[in-house]
Each structure stands twice: as structure tokens, then as C-alpha cells.
Amino acid sequence: MLELSWLLIAIPLAGAALLLVWGKGSDRFGHLIATAASAAAFVLGLIMFIELIGRGADDRSVTTSLGTWFEAGRFHVEFAFTFDQLSSLFVLLITGVGTLIHLYSIGYMAHDERRRRFFAYLNLFVAAMLTLVLAADYLVLFLGWEGVGLASYLLIGFWQHKETAAAAANKAFIMNRVGDLGMVIALMTMFATFGTTSIAAVNGAIDSASGSTATALGLLLLVGACGKSAQVPLQAWLLDAMEGPTPVSALIHAATMVTAGVYLVVRSAGIYDASEIARTVVVIVGLVTLLVGAWIGCAKDDIKKVLAGSTMSQIGYMMLAAGLGPAGYAFAIFHLLTHGFFKANMFLGAGSVMHAMDDDVDMRHYGALRRAMPITFVTFGLGYLAIIGFPGMSGFFSKDKIIEAALGYNVWIGLGAMIGAGVTAFYMTRLMMMTFFGEKRWRDEVHPHESPSVMTIPLVVLAAASVLGGVLYLGGWITDWLEPIAGHAEHPHLPVPVIVVQLGVMALVALGVAAGVWLYRRDIPDRAAADSDVSIVTRAGRHEIYTNEVNGALVVLPMRYLTRFLVWLDVRGIDGTVTGTADRIGEASQQLRRTQTGYVRSYALGIFGGALLVVLGLLAVTLA
């Protein structure tokens, strides 16, 4: 059965192709085809996962080749896929959460005229992400990598009649191309150094390369990871991507796009283990991003953008853990899985709230929704408890393990991660208070109501997973399962006992919750205060740490002026020279045409005059 891993990709890909080719004839049931395709891939993945568990520890990696993709000289690429401990977890996350998002979308997109196309793009997104995580070669991985970029562009800009949605899609696509440049150079470096781009071959032979080569590869792959996983400095696209339909946000943030960078780093463990410099840079990027994302989450009033800032922050935790090497690889994946559950739960919960509030995303217009939307409130609340790390919830196990590993690596890095946990508790409590508690603040024409069961059932399932996800750590299962790929995770050498760390984290979380409750228990303004009336910290968070302004000043504006200059040069310079020359020749031709009168007497006079000039010229020469 494991040799059929290619079917995991083929099923949703066939669903996408069928819906796009069939056209309007499938409008009435296209959403069912797409949901069934995703569900079928999940069932197949689950069967394969169970079979993998039943195998011995040394026989849990099966690579299947569909043949040679292309061959040029000594460069040979097999179109091959590997189903192993790491890829199997991603398959279940992508197809499982993806199927719930498909189901939820049936209700959310019920009245959209282009629903069939939307579901085709969802299937394409799932197929591309499965290609990425199952690839046995970095070049095949890059194929899925670009497929994810294409699908995200199509889905973020799905409502392209909105200028903001079209601009957000372009922004995401272009910024990811910047990251992809690092991936392309990394692929070239692999081929130049090892003569192959096979993932196993490159990671196995990295010790034979120089330290500078390993560092270069690690940093180049990190550039690609920063683009896909919205890490500083390539994070500016993520909050704008909220312009897409809410199920898209859930799919991007929980199960597909932003997890790709973390997967790439962990899958390239051999490269990062060979370069301490590259790993250190990964740790720094992760720490900076988790704090910046939390900062942004504290300042936004758009419910989806608060969650987007949260995603930046939580992916930062994962990247930080991945930079810790064998001590953190497994915990990065553990937190990735639990985050997939509770973040999908909360994004879909936010969509449920928007559905009830006539698509209003401003939390200042909410309040007291717990009574009108009890199922959404309870399920969202369980996701909230999971993300802040409430004892017993999934996030309590996964995030605390990253903090412990970070403290064992460096005290200051660990303290930064602990502060991030406290800030997470604050901005998520702020979201809960503004949305579900206090007095109602919605407009008179709005009548909040619970979402239909096709939307609430996925919320219930994801809420249960948010609570129970921590069982993956029971008996050290997740670390043992990933050990053949991630290496043995030693217990960190902490400067204080583990219980002190745990109590310290819980104290910071409690402080964040208390601050959120106290500050947002009442008197929430109807509109945002002017920038001049808030602190510089809040102002910076509202403006996403001014990254858009910096990118605009350093990149967009110079490129705009360069483009205008090139257009002017093309129109006035190159085209002007060509068309100007043609115009002058045309004008000369028009003047010459005047000599062609068609009268014989005129031609005879011209001949006579010419002959007379010749005779006079000869006489002048003779006399001289």
C-alpha cells in the first residue's frame, strides 16, 4: 500500500482538473466532488499511516518512483515520492484538516456564484502541498512549492473584483518569488556540489562538503522558508492575505502554506546539523518573528488579522525549535500539528462570527456573541485555551517543550520565548473579550445567529483535536516516531528545574490573561483612536512594524520609478528612434512624390534641364 503514495496527490489533483475542465455543468455538485476527493486522500493516508506503524523502525521509509522526470548529462531527476515518519504526519494534517475546511466551505461559500472554481482551487492547493511533503527530490519538492504559491495566489485573490484582494494576491505571489530565489540558488548549489538534488543524497553527503557550502545551503533554504512561512523579513504578505475567503485563511495558516518552511528545515536536518551558523540564524529569525507577530496581534482590531499575527508568532516558535537541531526538530513538528488543529479551529470560528455579523471583521463591532453563538463560542474558546497553553490542552505540551529546549540552548532565547507566551495570552484574551464578552456593540440591522451545522461540525471536530492533540507526546511518542529523521532529542540542560520553568510560563500566561480581561472588560471604543492618540508601540503594531512602508520606500517606489523610466525610454527612446526614422523617410517620400506629376511635358522639361546642366558642366571643365 505504501507504494501508492502518488495516489495521495493524484486524487485531489484529479478533482481539481475535473472541476476546472467540466465547467459550469458541475456547478451544482462540484463542491461535493472536491470534498470527496480530499476525504478519499485522508482515508488513504490514514490506511498507509497505520501500515507504517505496523512496520519495524528500520522499515518505515518507502520511496516510489514514477520514472525519470528529466535527464540532462549527469543531471538525473526521478519523479519519486517518499512516505515516511515525517511525511505521513503532514499527509494526515493536510488531508484531515483540509477535508474539514472543504466541508466548512460548503456552507460558507453556499451563495458564491463561482463556488465550483473555489473548490477546484482548494483541491489544487491540497495536491500541491502533498507533492511538497512527499517529494524525494528537492526539485520535485520545488514543483510542489511553486504549486502552493500558485494555489495561494488564486485563492487569496479569489474575490478579484475587490481591489484589495487582487493587490493582496499579487503581493503574496511576488514576495514568495523573492524567497523562491533562495531555493533556486540552493538547488543550483546542490547540483554543482553533489551532482544531484535528491533529498536523501544531499543530506547524506553534506559532511563531504565544506562548512561554507553547508552554511550557504542552510541560509538559502532559510530564505525560501521565510517567504513561505511568513518569517521576518518576508512576512509582510501574510496579513494582507486575509482578503481571501476565510476558509482560505484557515487552509494557508493551519495545514498548508505557512507550514512548508518548517517542513523544509526539518527535512533538511542533515544540512543544518552541518552548519552551526545556519542553525543560529534560524533560531534568531524564529525568535524575532514570534515576538513581532505577537506585537502585531496586540494592536489589530480585525479578527482575522489578529489570528494572522498569531500565526506569524506560532510559526516563529516552530522555526526557533527547528534551529535548535535534534533537540528541537521533533518539537517543531509537534507544535506544527497542534497549531494546525487549534488555528484551523479559530480561523473557521472567526469565519462563523463573520457569517453571523454580515462579514464585518472589526471586533469593536462585536461583543456578547457567546449568547447568540454558543457552539462557535465554546469551540473557539477551546482553541483559545490551547493556543495560550492552558494546562492539559495541546498547546501546553507542544509550546512548553519548545520553551524548555530554547532555555537549554540559551537562557536569553528561552526568556524571549517565555515572553512571547505571555503576550500570546494577552492578545488572544483581548480577542475573546472583544468578541464574545462585554456588551453588544453591533449595528441595529445585524442579527447574529449560529452558523449551520455544515460549518459547526468541523468546528467541533477541530476543537476536540485542540484539546486532545497533546496525547502525541504521551510516552514520548512524537520524539520516538521522528527520531530516524530528526535525530535523538536529548533532555535539555536547564538552569533551573523543569517545574520552575513550567510555573514561570504559567505565571506569564496568567498575567497576560489578567491584563487582557482587565483592559477589555468594558468601554471598548466604537472606532480606532487616531495614531496620534496612541503610544508609539501600538502605532507600530497597527502598521505591522512599518514593514510595508519600508518595503514601499526601498523596493516598490524605486521599482515604480524605474519602470516608468524604462517605459519612457522604450516609448520615447527605442520606439521613438524607430518610428521617428520611419516618419522622416515617409515625409521625404511625400516630398519626392510631388515630382511625379504624370505629365509628359514635365518629364521632358526635366530631361532637357538635366542634359543642359551636363553640357554646361562639360564646357566648364574644358575651358578650365
N, C-alpha and C positions, 0 to 999 in steps of 0.2 A: 504493500500500500504506500510506503514512503517514497517509492519511485514515481508516484503520481503527483508529486509536489507541483508540477507545472499546471495541473488541473486547477489548483487553488487560484491561479492567475487567470486561466482560460475562462473559467465560469463567469466572473464579473465582467471580464473583457468582452465576452460574447454577449452578455446582457447589454452592455453599453453600445456595442456595434448594432445589435438588433434594433434597439430603440431609435438609434440615430438613422439607420437605413430604412427601417419600416416607415418612419414618418408619422404623419397625423393619424394614420389608421390605427395606431396603438395608443392614442391619447387616453382612451377610457380605461385601459388596464396596464399601461406601461409601468406605472409605479409598482404594481404587483409583481411584474416580471423582474424588475430591478431588486426589489426586496427579497424575492425568492432566490435570486442569483447570489446575493450576499449571504443569505441564510444557508444556502447549499454549501458555499465555501466554508462557512463556520462549522457546519456539521462534518464536512470532510476534514477540516483542520483538527477538530476535536478527536475524530477517529484516529488520525495519524499521531496526534499527541499521546493518546492512550497507548498506541502501539509502541511509541518511542519510550514511554515509561516502562513498558514491559521488557525492553531490551537491556542488555548489560551496559555498564557505564562506559565501556570501551567501544560500544557498537551503536552509539546514539547520534551518528552523523552520516547521513546518506546524501550523496551527490548524484544527481541525474542530469545527463547531457542530452539535449535535443539535437545535437550535431554542431558542426563548426559554423559559427556566426560569420566570420570572415578570416582570411589568411592573407598576409602580405609579407613576403620574405620570411624572416624568422618570427614575425609577429603573428601569433595564433590565438584566437579567442573562441572558446567554447560557449555556446548558449546553454549554460548549465545552472542548476539551482541546487542549493543545499538546505536540507531540512535537519536542523539540529536543535540543541537545547535553547539557544538564543533565538533563532528564527521561529521556533514553534511558539514561544511566548508571544512574540509580535504577531504571528498569524492569528492567534486566538483573540488578542486585543483588537487588532484591526477589523477582523470579520465579526467578532462578537459585538463590540461597541458600535461598529459600522452598521450592523443589522438593526440594532435598536434605534440608531439615528435614522435609518431608512424608514422604519416603522413609524417613528415620531413624525417624519416629514410627510407621511400620507395625510395626516390631519393638518399639519402646519401649512402645507402648500396646496391644500384642497381646492382653493379658488384661483390658483395661478394658471393662466392660460397656457403657460409653457412648462407645465409640471413634468410632462414626459421627458423633455430635454434635461430638466434639472436632475431627474433620477438617472438618466444616462450618464451625466457628468459625475454623479455620486459613484456609480459603478466604475467609471473610468478612474476615479480617484483611488478607490479600493484596489483595483487591479494594478495601478502604478505603484502604490505603496507596497503591495505584496511582492512585486518584481524587485523592488529595492531591498527588502529584507531577506528575500530568498536567494538573491544573486550569489553565485560562486565566484564571480569575477568583478573587479571594480568597474570595468567598462559596462557590464550588464547592470550593475548597481547604478551606474550613471544614467543608463537608459530609464530606469525606474525613477531616479532622482529628477530627471527632466520631465518625465510624465507627471509626477506630482506637481511640479511647477506649472505645467500646462493646465492640469485639472484645477488647481487653486486659482489660476487666472480666470478660467471660465466660470467658476463658482462665485468667487468674490465679486466679479463684475456681472453676475447673472442678471441683476436688475439694471442693465446698462442704460436704461432711459434716465436713470439718476446720474447726474454728472459726477457726484461724489463717489458712486460705486465704480464707474468707469475709471476714474482717476486712481482709486484705491487698487483696482486690479492691475493697472499699469505700474503703479508704484511697487507692488509686491513682486511683479514679474521682473522689473528692471533691477531692483535691489537684490533679488535672488540670483540674477545673472552675474552680479558683482561677486557674490560668494562662489558661484559656479566656476568663475575664472580660476579660483584657487584649486578647485577639484580638477580642472582640465590640466593645469600645470603639474599637479601631483601625479596624474595619470601618465603624462609625458616623462616625468622623472622616474616613475616606476619602470617604464619600458626601457628607458636609457640605462638604468642601473641594473635591472634584473632580467630584462628581455621578456617580461611577462607582466600582466596586470591581474593574474589570478590572486584572489584574496589569501588563500592558504599559502601559495608560493611566496608572495611578497612578505607576509608576516613571518613565514618560516625562515626566509633568507635575510632578514633585516640585520642580523648580527654580523653578516659578511660585509655589510656596507659601512661606510664611515659614519661617525657620530653626527657630522654636519648634514649628511644625507637624511639620516633618521629624523633629525630636528626639522629640516626643511619639509619633509613629507608630513610630519606631525602638524606643523604650523599651517601648511597649505590645506590639509584636510580640515583643520580647525576653521579656516576662512569659509570653506563650504558649509561647515556645521553652523557657523554663526549666522549665515544667510538663511538657511532653512529653519533653524531653531530660534531665530529672532534674538540672538545674543548681541550684547554691545560689541562693536559699534554698528551692526547691521540689523537693528531691531525696529527701526522706525516704521516699517511697513505693517507691523502686526496689529496695532490699534486701529489703523485705517481699514484693515481687512474686515472689521466688524460691519462694514457697509453691506456685506453679503447676507443672505438669509441666515437666520440663527442656526439651523442645522449644519450649515457650512462651518460656522464658527466652532461648533462642538466637534465636528469631524477633524478640522485643522488642529485644534488645540488639544484634543484628547487622544486621538487614535492614529493620526497620520502625520501631517507635515512637520510640526514642530518636534516630534519625537525622532525624526530622521537623523538630526545631528548627533543626538545622544547615541543612537544605534551605531552611527558611523564611527564614533570614537571608541566605543566598546568593541565593535567588530574589528577595529584596527589596534587591538590591545598590544600586539607584538611591536608595532611601530612606536607606540607611546611608551612602552616599557623600556625601549632602547634609547629614549631621549628624556632626560630629566627636565631639560629646558622646556620642551614642548608640553610636558605634563604640568609644569608650573604655570605656564601661560594659560592652559585650560582651567586650572584652579582659579587664577586671578580673574579671567573672563567670567567664570561662573559666579564668583563672589560678587563682583561688581554688578552683574546683571540681576542677581537675586535681590540686591539692595535697591537698585534703580527701579526694577519692576514693582517692588513693594512701595516705594516712594510715589510712583505714578498712581498706583491703586488707591492711595490715601487721598488723592486730590481730585479724582474724576467723579462726575455725577451721573454719567452714562453707565447703566448697569453692565452692559456688555464690555465697555472699555475698562471698568474696574476688574472684571474677570480676565480681560486680555492682559492687563498689567500683572495680575496674579499668575497667569501662565508664564509670562517672561520670568517672574521670580522663581516659580517652581521648576522650570526648566533650568534656571541658573543653579538650583540645588543639585539637579541631576548632573549638569556639566561639572560642577565642583567635585562631586563624588567620582565622576569618570576620570578627573585629573589626578585623583589620589592613587590610581593604579589598582593593583589587586585588592588593596584594602577598601576600594570604593566601587569597583565596576559592578558587582552584584547589587549593591545598594542603590546605585544609579538606576538600574533596571527595575528593581523592586519599587522604588518611588515612581518611576515612569508608569508602572502598571497600576498602582493605587491611584496616582494622579489621573490616569485615564478614566478610572471609574468615577471619582468624585467631581472631576472637572466636566466630564460629559453630562453628569447629573445636573450640575449647576448651570451650565450653558443652556441645556434644554429646559431647565427650570426658569431661567431668565426668558427664554422664548415663550414659555407658558404665561409668564407675567405680561410680556409684551402683547401676547394674543388677547389677554383679558383687558389690556389698557389701550386698545386701538393703536398698537405699535409705538406707543410712547416709551422711550428708553430712559427718560430723565427720572431718577429716583426721587427728586424733590417733588414730583407729582404723584408719588405713591402713598405709602403709609397705611397701616391697619389691614393689609391684604391677607393676613393669616386667617381672618374670619371668612372672607369671600372665597379664598382658595386654599382650603385645608390640606388637600393632598400635595399640592405644589409646595406649601409651606413646610410640611413635615419632611418631604423628600429633600427639598433644598436645605432644610435645617440639618439633616443628617450629613449632607455633603459639606456643609459649613463646619460641623464638628470634626469631620475627617480632615479637612484642609488645615484647620488650626492645630491639629494634633491632640484632640481631646483623648484622654486615656481610654484605651480599648478600641478606638477607631483606627482605620487603616493608616491614616497619615501619622498617627502617634508612633507606629512601629517604623515606617519607612523613613520619615524625615528625621526622627531622633537618631536613627542609625547613621545617617549621613553626618549629623552634627557631631556624634561621638567620633566617627572616623576623621572628621575635619579637625577636631581638638587633638586627636592623636598625631595628626600631621603637623599642625602648627596652632599654637594657642590663639593667635590673633585671627587666623582664618576661622577657627571654631567659634570664637566670640562673635565674629561677623555673622556667621550662620545662625547663632542664637538670637542675635538682634533681629535678623530677618524673620525669625519665628514669631517674635513679639509684635513686630509691625504687621505681619500677616494677620494675626489675631485682631489687631486694631481695625484694619481696613475691611476685613470680612465682617466684623461686628457692626461696623458703620453701615455696610451694605444691608445687613439683616435689619438693623434698626430703622433705616430709612425706607425699606421696602415693606416689611411685614408688621412693624410695631408702630406705636405712636398714634396720632390722629390721622384720619383720612385727609388727603390733600389733592385728590383727583378732581378733574373738571366735572361739572354737573351732567354733561352729556355722556360721560363714561360710566359704564355699568360693569364693574369687574365680576367675573364668573370663572368657575373652574373649567379647565380645558377638557375636551372629550377624552374618552378612555384610550383611544389610539395614541394619544400624547401622554397620558398619565401612566400607562402601563410601563413604558420604557423608563419613566422616572422612578417607579417603584423598584424595578429590577436593578437600576444603577444605584439607587440608594442602598439597597441590600448589599451590593458589591462594595459600596463605600464603607459600609460597616464591617464587612467580613473579609475585606482584602488583606488584612493583617495576618490571616491564617497562613499565608505564603511563607511567613517567617517561622512558623512553629517548627521546632526541632531543627532550625537552621536549613529548612528545605531549599529556599531560594539560593542560598550561597552554595550548597552542595550540588544543586542542579546545574548551576552555571560554572562550577569550578573548572571543568575541562576547557572552557573558553576564557573565563575571566581570571583564572588562577585562584590560588588558595587565599581566602580573606582572613588574615591574622587579626586577632582581637587587638584593638588599638591600645597603645600605652598612654593612658590618660593621666594628666597631672593631678587629678582628684578621683575618688571613687565614682563608678558609673551612676550610683544612686544620687550623688550630688549633682551630676550633670543633668540627670532627668528632672530632679526637683528644681534646678535652676531654669531649665527650659519651661517647665510648667508654670513657674512663678512669672516669667516674662510673658507667657501666653495669657495668664490670668490678668496681668497688668494691662495688656493690650485690650482684652475683653472689657475690663472695667472702664478703661478710658473711652472705648467706643460707646458703651452704654451711657456713661455719664454725659458725654458731649452731644450725643444724638438722641437723647431720651425725649426731647421736645424742642419746640421753637426752631424747626427746620425751615429756612427761608424758601420762598417760592421760586426764587431765581438766584443765580450765582452772583456773589459780590464781585464788583469790578476788581480788576487786577491791582489797581492802586490801593484797594481797601484790604488786601490780604497780605500775609507775610511773603517774603521772597521765597521761602521753602515751598509754600502752597502754590505760588505763582509758577515756580519752576516745574512742579509736578503736573500742573494743568497743561503746561506747554511741553510735556514729555521730555523734560530736561533740555529743552531747546534744540533737540536733535534735528527737527525739521527745519528750524531756522538756520542751523549750522550747515546742514546738507544743502539748503537752498543757496546760502551765501558762497559755499565752497565748490559746489558741484552744479546745481540746477541753473543758477544765474549765469556763471561763466559759460556753461554749455549753451544756454539760450542765446547769449550774445555771439558766441562762436558760430552757432547755427545761422543766426541772422547774417553774420558776416559772410559765411560760406554761400548762403542763398544770394546775397548781393553780388558776391564775386562770380557766382555761376550765371546770374541773370545779366549783370552789367559788364562783367569781365569776359568770361568764356563765351556765353551766348551773345553778348554784345559784340565781341570781335567777329564771331562767325556771321551773325545776322547783319552786322554793320557792313562787313565786306560784301556780303550778298546784295545789300541795299545800294551800296555805291556802284557796284557793277550794273545793277538794274537801272540806276539813274543814268549812268553812262550809255547804256544801251538805248534808253529812251531818247537821249540827245542824238545818238547816232542814227536812230530811226528817222529822224527828221530829214536826213539826206536822201532817204529812199522815198522819193516823191511818186515814182511811177510814170513820169513824163519823159519821153524820148529826148525832147529838146533840152531838158535839164541835164540829162546824161551826156548829150553831145557837147553842151557848153562846158561841162566838167572835163570831158576828154580834151577838148580844144585848149582849155585853160592849163591843163596838166602838160600837154605837149608844148605849149608856149613857154612854160616855165623851164622845161627840159632844154629847149633850144636856147633860151636866154642864158641858162647856166653853162651850156657848152661854149657859147660865144664868149662869156666872161672868162672862162678858163683859157680859151685860145688867145685872146687878147692879152691876158696876163703873162 
